[in-house]
Amino acid sequence: MRRAWFGIVLLMVFALVWGCKSSIGAKTVVRDQFDYAEALRDAAKEQMLLNMVGLRYAEAPQFLKITSVINQYSLEGSVSLLSPPYDASAAVGSPVGVNGRFADRPTLTYIPLSGAEFTKSVLTPIPPKSIMSLIQAGWQADLLMRLTVRSINGVAPTSRVGANDADPRFFELVSLLSEVQREGGLSFRVEMRGKEEVALVTLPDDPEDGLEAKHDRIDEILGIEPGLPEYKLVFGQRASGRDEIAMLTHSILEMLVDLAQWIDVPPEHAASGRTRPTPDNRVMESFGYEPLIRVSHSKDKPDDVFVRVRYDGIWYWIPHDDFRSKRTLAFMQLMFSLAESGGGQQAPVVTVGAGG
């Protein structure tokens, strides 16, 4: 009877261990996928906002890219059984022994962006055709133009980032292009002409679409030849002819610097020279525009917010009900992803065992 009882116990323990071992991986797939996706998303938002806050105070940006997430589970179990004859009076422990161990060891690999990869991802201007492709795909022209364009045919929002000498022609141009886009009067395509890839912008001049006056004003601001079926899109400060639209674009770093100037900071920081005062936005407001992002600050940790970071003892955050700021931060994450080279890794690799 004793042997039969021990045999049953042994079989039950092995069945339990084998059943857990065979199913533990499959059962954690859904949970791990969503948990890590949420954690990576929150980390990306916080990294982007922290870099913006740092740039507000003239800190150099620092980006860490997660290249791999490896989660290893292990479940081990063992059973010991003393064979009869068994002398209970001389035994130190029980004749049956069961032990097990469970381990969860996530490993994250980080690569700091530096060197050629940093230059390509953060310092290289966004190609104009990428911006126009996004507009063609339905992204709002006002968001893209205000965030990514430094000047178009020499018409710029300001003479430099953070300056107060806003040019009303730029915001009028953005408004006109947005209206024309909504009415389907703005299109873009890329075609091969010989061995050259040419980007073309089309502004159909059809009197029946009701956009003739807007097109005329766009032609006047840009200084392009009215009525042409298409205009060649090039990168640069000035167009070489009246059939070209020259677009000078921002890099990721310039976009972050431009957004950082609107971060709300303690008044004493601007007064003491730790950071620059917030620029005057009356010109953009006259055309119905507000800063693309608003970031609040407080010494107390805020609750229930979209994203928050702590810098130099002060909390900075974007609330859930500020859709414009949330959209802008999400767009910056998208642009950063598009700008990443994806090339080989040449920087030092830091691997952190995050769970054991």
C-alpha positions in Angstrom: 0.0 0.0 0.0 2.8 2.4 0.9 4.5 1.7 -2.5 1.2 2.3 -4.3 0.6 5.6 -2.5 4.1 6.8 -3.2 3.7 5.9 -6.9 0.5 7.9 -7.1 2.1 10.9 -5.5 5.0 10.7 -7.8 2.9 10.5 -10.9 0.8 13.5 -9.8 3.8 15.7 -9.2 5.4 14.9 -12.5 2.1 15.4 -14.3 1.7 18.8 -12.6 5.3 19.9 -13.4 5.1 18.7 -17.0 1.7 20.3 -17.6 3.0 23.7 -16.3 6.2 23.4 -18.3 4.5 22.6 -21.5 2.0 25.5 -21.4 3.8 28.3 -19.6 5.2 29.8 -22.7 2.0 29.8 -24.7 0.0 31.2 -21.8 2.3 34.3 -21.4 2.4 35.3 -25.1 -0.7 37.6 -25.0 0.1 39.1 -21.6 3.8 39.7 -22.5 3.0 41.2 -25.9 0.6 43.8 -24.5 2.5 44.5 -21.4 5.8 45.1 -23.2 4.1 47.1 -26.0 2.5 49.4 -23.4 5.8 49.8 -21.5 7.8 50.6 -24.7 5.1 53.1 -25.8 5.2 54.9 -22.5 9.0 54.9 -22.4 9.1 56.4 -25.9 6.7 59.2 -24.9 8.6 60.0 -21.8 12.0 60.0 -23.6 10.6 62.4 -26.2 9.1 64.8 -23.7 12.2 64.6 -21.4 14.4 65.6 -24.4 12.2 68.5 -25.2 12.3 69.7 -21.6 16.1 69.4 -21.6 16.4 71.3 -24.8 14.3 74.1 -23.2 17.2 74.4 -20.8 19.9 74.0 -23.5 20.6 70.3 -22.6 22.0 68.1 -25.4 19.4 65.4 -26.4 20.1 61.8 -25.6 18.2 58.9 -27.2 18.4 55.2 -26.3 17.0 52.8 -28.8 15.7 49.4 -27.6 16.8 46.9 -30.1 15.6 43.6 -28.5 13.4 42.4 -25.8 14.0 38.8 -24.6 11.9 37.2 -21.9 13.0 33.8 -20.6 10.9 31.7 -18.4 12.0 28.5 -16.6 10.1 26.2 -14.3 11.9 23.4 -12.6 10.7 20.7 -10.3 12.0 17.6 -8.6 10.7 14.8 -6.5 12.7 12.5 -4.1 11.5 9.3 -2.7 13.3 7.0 -0.2 12.8 3.3 -1.0 11.8 0.9 1.8 12.8 -0.3 4.2 12.4 3.1 5.8 13.4 3.7 9.4 11.2 6.6 10.6 13.1 6.9 13.9 16.4 7.5 12.2 15.2 9.8 9.4 16.0 13.5 9.4 13.2 14.4 6.9 10.2 13.0 5.2 10.6 10.0 2.9 9.0 12.1 0.1 10.5 15.4 -1.0 9.1 17.8 -3.6 10.7 21.2 -4.6 10.4 23.6 -7.5 11.6 26.9 -8.9 10.2 29.5 -11.2 12.2 32.2 -12.9 11.2 35.1 -15.1 14.3 36.9 -16.7 13.5 39.7 -19.1 16.6 41.1 -20.9 16.4 44.5 -22.7 19.2 45.6 -25.1 19.7 49.4 -25.4 21.8 51.2 -28.0 22.5 55.0 -27.5 22.2 56.8 -30.8 25.5 58.4 -31.6 27.9 59.0 -34.5 26.6 58.5 -38.0 23.3 57.0 -36.8 22.6 60.0 -34.6 23.4 62.3 -37.5 21.1 60.5 -39.9 18.2 60.1 -37.4 18.3 63.4 -35.5 20.3 66.0 -37.5 19.4 65.3 -41.1 16.5 67.4 -42.5 13.3 65.5 -43.4 13.1 65.2 -47.2 10.5 67.5 -48.7 8.9 64.7 -50.7 8.3 62.8 -47.5 6.4 65.7 -46.1 4.3 66.1 -49.3 3.7 62.3 -49.3 2.2 62.6 -45.9 0.0 65.5 -47.0 -1.1 63.4 -50.0 -1.9 60.6 -47.6 -4.3 62.8 -45.7 -2.2 64.3 -42.9 -3.2 67.9 -42.2 -1.1 70.4 -44.1 -1.1 72.9 -41.2 0.4 70.5 -38.8 3.1 69.3 -41.2 4.0 72.7 -42.6 4.3 74.4 -39.2 6.3 71.6 -37.7 8.6 70.4 -40.4 9.1 73.4 -42.8 11.7 76.0 -42.1 10.9 78.0 -45.2 9.2 77.6 -48.6 10.5 79.7 -51.4 12.1 81.9 -48.8 8.9 82.5 -46.8 9.7 81.4 -43.2 7.7 81.6 -40.0 10.6 83.3 -38.3 14.2 84.3 -39.1 15.4 81.6 -36.6 14.0 79.2 -34.1 12.7 81.0 -31.0 12.7 84.5 -32.7 9.8 86.8 -32.3 9.9 88.3 -35.8 7.1 86.1 -37.2 6.3 86.5 -40.9 2.5 86.7 -41.4 2.9 85.5 -45.0 3.9 82.0 -43.8 0.8 81.5 -41.6 -1.4 82.9 -44.4 0.3 80.4 -46.8 -0.3 77.5 -44.3 -4.0 78.5 -44.0 -4.4 78.6 -47.8 -2.7 75.3 -48.4 -4.9 73.7 -45.7 -8.1 75.0 -47.2 -7.0 73.9 -50.7 -6.0 70.5 -49.3 -9.5 70.0 -47.8 -11.1 70.8 -51.1 -8.9 68.4 -53.0 -6.9 71.1 -54.8 -3.5 70.0 -53.8 -1.7 66.8 -55.0 1.7 65.4 -55.2 3.5 62.6 -57.1 7.0 61.3 -57.9 7.9 60.2 -61.4 11.1 59.1 -63.2 12.4 61.4 -65.9 15.2 59.6 -67.5 17.4 58.5 -64.6 16.2 61.3 -62.3 13.5 60.9 -59.8 11.4 64.1 -59.8 8.9 65.3 -57.2 6.0 67.3 -58.5 3.4 69.4 -56.8 0.1 70.1 -58.6 -2.2 73.0 -57.8 -5.1 72.6 -60.3 -6.4 76.0 -61.4 -10.0 75.2 -62.2 -12.4 78.2 -62.0 -15.3 75.8 -61.2 -13.8 74.5 -58.0 -14.1 77.9 -56.2 -10.4 77.9 -55.3 -9.1 80.2 -58.0 -8.6 83.2 -55.6 -6.8 81.0 -53.1 -4.5 79.6 -55.8 -3.7 83.1 -57.0 -2.7 84.2 -53.5 -0.6 81.1 -53.1 1.2 81.8 -56.4 1.7 85.4 -55.2 3.2 84.4 -51.8 5.5 81.8 -53.3 6.4 83.8 -56.4 5.7 81.0 -58.8 4.3 81.2 -62.3 0.5 81.1 -62.2 -1.4 78.5 -64.1 1.3 75.9 -64.6 0.1 72.3 -64.5 2.8 71.3 -62.0 5.8 72.6 -60.1 9.0 70.8 -59.3 9.6 70.3 -55.6 13.3 70.7 -54.5 15.2 71.0 -51.3 16.6 74.4 -50.6 16.2 78.0 -49.5 15.3 79.6 -52.9 13.9 78.3 -56.1 16.0 78.5 -59.3 12.9 79.3 -61.4 9.2 80.2 -61.2 8.3 76.6 -62.0 10.0 75.3 -58.7 8.9 75.2 -55.1 12.0 75.1 -52.9 11.3 73.7 -49.4 13.8 74.0 -46.6 12.9 71.5 -43.9 13.7 70.9 -40.3 15.6 68.0 -38.8 14.2 66.1 -35.8 16.4 68.2 -33.5 15.2 71.5 -35.0 11.6 70.3 -34.6 12.2 69.4 -30.9 13.9 72.8 -30.3 11.0 74.6 -32.0 8.4 72.7 -29.8 10.5 73.1 -26.6 10.2 76.9 -26.6 6.5 76.5 -25.8 7.0 74.5 -22.7 5.7 76.3 -19.6 8.6 76.9 -17.2 8.8 78.7 -13.8 8.9 82.4 -14.3 12.1 82.7 -12.2 13.9 80.4 -14.5 13.4 82.7 -17.5 14.1 85.8 -15.4 17.4 84.4 -14.1 18.6 83.3 -17.6 18.4 79.6 -17.0 16.2 79.4 -20.1 14.7 81.8 -22.7 11.3 83.4 -22.2 8.4 82.0 -24.2 8.1 83.6 -27.6 5.3 85.9 -28.6 2.6 84.1 -30.5 0.3 86.9 -31.5 1.0 86.6 -35.2 0.0 82.9 -35.3 -3.0 83.7 -33.1 -4.2 86.3 -35.6 -4.6 83.4 -38.2 -6.4 81.2 -35.7 -3.3 79.1 -34.7 -2.0 78.2 -31.3 1.3 76.6 -30.3 1.4 73.0 -31.4 2.2 71.8 -27.9 1.6 72.9 -24.3 3.5 71.4 -21.4 2.6 72.3 -17.9 4.9 72.2 -14.8 4.5 71.7 -11.1 6.6 70.8 -8.1 4.0 68.2 -7.2 3.7 64.9 -9.1 0.5 65.1 -11.3 -2.0 62.2 -11.5 -3.9 60.8 -14.4 -1.9 62.5 -17.2 -1.0 61.5 -20.8 2.7 61.7 -20.1 4.9 63.2 -17.4 8.6 63.5 -16.7 10.7 64.9 -13.9 13.5 67.3 -14.6 15.6 69.2 -12.1 13.1 68.6 -9.3 10.1 69.8 -11.3 7.4 67.7 -13.0 6.4 68.5 -16.6 3.3 66.9 -18.2 0.7 66.9 -20.9 -2.9 66.3 -19.7 -5.3 63.8 -21.2 -7.7 66.4 -22.4 -5.1 68.4 -24.5 -5.6 66.6 -27.8 -3.5 69.0 -29.8 -0.4 68.4 -27.7 -1.0 64.7 -27.6 -1.3 64.6 -31.4 1.9 66.6 -31.8 3.9 64.3 -29.5 2.6 61.3 -31.3 3.6 62.8 -34.6 7.1 63.5 -33.3 7.4 59.9 -32.4 6.3 58.9 -35.9 8.7 61.3 -37.5 11.5 60.0 -35.3 10.7 56.4 -36.4 10.7 57.4 -40.0 14.0 59.2 -39.6 15.8 56.4 -37.9 18.4 54.9 -40.3 17.8 51.3 -39.3 21.4 50.7 -40.2 24.0 48.6 -38.4 24.9 49.2 -34.8 28.3 50.7 -34.2 27.7 52.3 -30.7 28.5 50.6 -27.4 25.7 48.2 -26.4 24.3 48.3 -22.8 22.4 45.2 -21.8 20.4 45.3 -18.7 18.9 42.3 -16.9 15.7 43.8 -15.8 14.3 41.0 -13.8 16.9 38.9 -12.0 
